[in-house]
């Protein structure tokens, strides 16, 4: 099962297919990673809070 590389939460195969880098099965961040964003090949804290 695919999982987030940052928080190790489960993600759906469809989410992983869209958001994981080419050649990788797991995305770097997921919707559960609050205040984290993808930045090129890295993951960084968001510049502004993403609270609900």
C-alpha positions in Angstrom: 0.0 0.0 0.0 1.3 3.5 -0.8 2.2 5.7 2.1 3.4 9.3 2.6 7.2 9.5 2.9 6.8 12.4 5.4 4.2 11.2 7.9 3.8 7.5 6.8 0.0 7.9 6.5 -1.8 5.7 4.1 -2.7 7.3 0.7 -4.8 5.8 -2.0 -3.1 4.3 -5.1 -4.8 7.0 -7.2 -3.3 9.8 -5.0 0.1 8.2 -5.2 -0.1 7.9 -9.0 -0.8 11.6 -9.3 1.4 13.1 -6.6 4.4 10.7 -6.3 7.4 11.6 -8.4 7.9 9.6 -11.6 9.5 6.2 -10.8 8.4 6.3 -7.1 5.4 4.6 -5.4 5.0 7.0 -2.4 4.3 10.7 -2.4 6.6 13.0 -0.4 3.7 14.8 1.4 0.0 14.1 1.7 -3.2 15.9 2.8 -2.5 14.8 6.4 0.8 16.7 6.4 -0.5 20.0 7.6 1.8 23.0 7.0 4.1 21.0 4.7 4.3 21.5 0.9 6.3 20.0 -2.0 9.0 22.3 -3.2 10.7 20.8 -6.3 12.3 17.6 -5.2 12.1 18.5 -1.5 9.5 19.1 1.2 9.4 22.3 3.3 7.2 24.0 5.8 4.5 26.1 4.3 5.1 29.9 4.4 1.6 30.4 5.7 -0.5 28.1 8.0 -2.9 25.8 6.3 -5.3 25.5 9.2 -8.9 24.7 8.5 
